[in-house]
Amino acid sequence: MSTDPRPVRAPHPRTRLDDNFASPIRFSLMASLGEDLELDFGTLADILQVGDSALSKAIAHLHDAGYVIARKGSVGSRSRTWVRATLDGSNAFAGHLQALREIVELGGRQLPS
């Protein structure tokens, strides 16, 4: 039997944050992809204002997590890479955003009285 008089509370929403989105570039990349949107590498680099190496690393990380699919092809004689969020990636990102909203909403309401 517990002698702790404090009520049992639900875990803090921060426990539902996904570390795969801890990088601002990875977070921004997922936000840019939106729902059912496929963007090419160059467009993503322009939107995110990042270099090729940083974007490549972010895509590789999210790909390894199963959150994006990178599709290679060509336009004319130039090779291109297109990136799209997977269903798992979209769901994980939505959950991450919900946890952030709950953290903001919670604010100081959990301060002891």
C-alpha positions in Angstrom: 0.0 0.0 0.0 1.4 3.4 -1.0 1.7 6.1 1.6 2.1 8.8 -0.9 -0.8 11.2 -0.6 -0.4 12.7 -4.1 -3.0 11.5 -6.7 -1.7 9.3 -9.5 -1.5 11.3 -12.7 -1.2 10.4 -16.3 2.3 10.5 -17.7 3.5 13.9 -18.8 2.9 14.4 -22.6 6.7 14.8 -23.2 6.9 11.0 -22.8 5.1 10.7 -26.1 7.5 13.0 -28.0 9.3 11.1 -30.8 13.0 11.5 -30.8 13.1 11.1 -34.5 11.7 14.7 -34.7 14.2 16.1 -32.2 16.3 17.6 -35.0 14.8 20.9 -36.4 15.6 19.7 -39.9 13.8 16.4 -39.5 10.9 18.1 -37.8 10.6 20.7 -40.6 11.0 18.0 -43.3 8.0 16.1 -42.0 6.0 19.3 -41.6 6.8 20.2 -45.2 5.7 16.8 -46.6 2.2 17.2 -45.2 -0.5 14.7 -45.9 0.0 12.7 -49.1 2.5 15.1 -50.6 5.7 14.1 -52.5 8.4 16.7 -52.9 11.7 16.5 -54.8 15.0 16.9 -53.0 15.7 20.3 -54.5 12.3 21.7 -53.5 12.8 20.4 -50.0 16.3 21.9 -49.8 14.8 25.3 -50.9 11.9 25.1 -48.5 14.0 24.0 -45.5 16.9 26.3 -46.4 19.5 23.6 -45.8 22.4 22.2 -47.7 22.3 18.9 -49.6 24.3 17.0 -46.9 22.1 18.0 -44.0 19.0 17.2 -46.0 20.4 13.8 -47.1 21.2 12.9 -43.5 17.7 13.9 -42.4 16.0 11.9 -45.1 18.2 8.9 -44.4 17.4 9.0 -40.7 13.6 9.3 -41.3 13.9 6.6 -44.0 15.6 4.2 -41.5 12.8 5.0 -39.0 10.3 4.0 -41.6 8.8 7.5 -41.7 9.6 8.5 -45.3 10.1 6.8 -48.6 12.7 8.2 -51.0 12.1 7.4 -54.7 14.8 7.9 -57.3 14.1 8.6 -60.9 15.2 11.1 -63.6 13.8 14.1 -65.4 15.4 14.3 -68.8 19.0 13.4 -68.2 19.1 14.6 -64.6 18.6 12.2 -61.7 16.1 13.2 -59.1 15.0 12.0 -55.7 11.4 12.5 -54.4 10.4 12.1 -50.8 7.0 11.2 -49.3 5.9 10.5 -45.7 4.8 6.9 -45.0 1.5 6.3 -43.1 3.6 5.4 -40.0 5.6 8.6 -40.4 2.4 10.7 -40.8 0.9 9.1 -37.7 4.1 9.5 -35.7 4.3 13.1 -36.6 0.7 13.7 -35.8 1.2 12.1 -32.4 4.3 14.2 -31.8 2.4 17.4 -32.6 -0.4 16.4 -30.3 2.0 15.9 -27.5 3.5 19.3 -28.1 0.0 20.9 -28.1 -0.7 19.1 -24.8 2.6 20.3 -23.3 1.7 23.9 -24.2 -1.8 23.6 -23.0 -0.7 22.0 -19.7 1.6 24.9 -19.0 1.8 25.6 -15.3 -1.4 23.8 -14.4 0.5 20.9 -12.8 2.2 23.2 -10.3 1.7 21.9 -6.8 -0.9 24.0 -4.9 
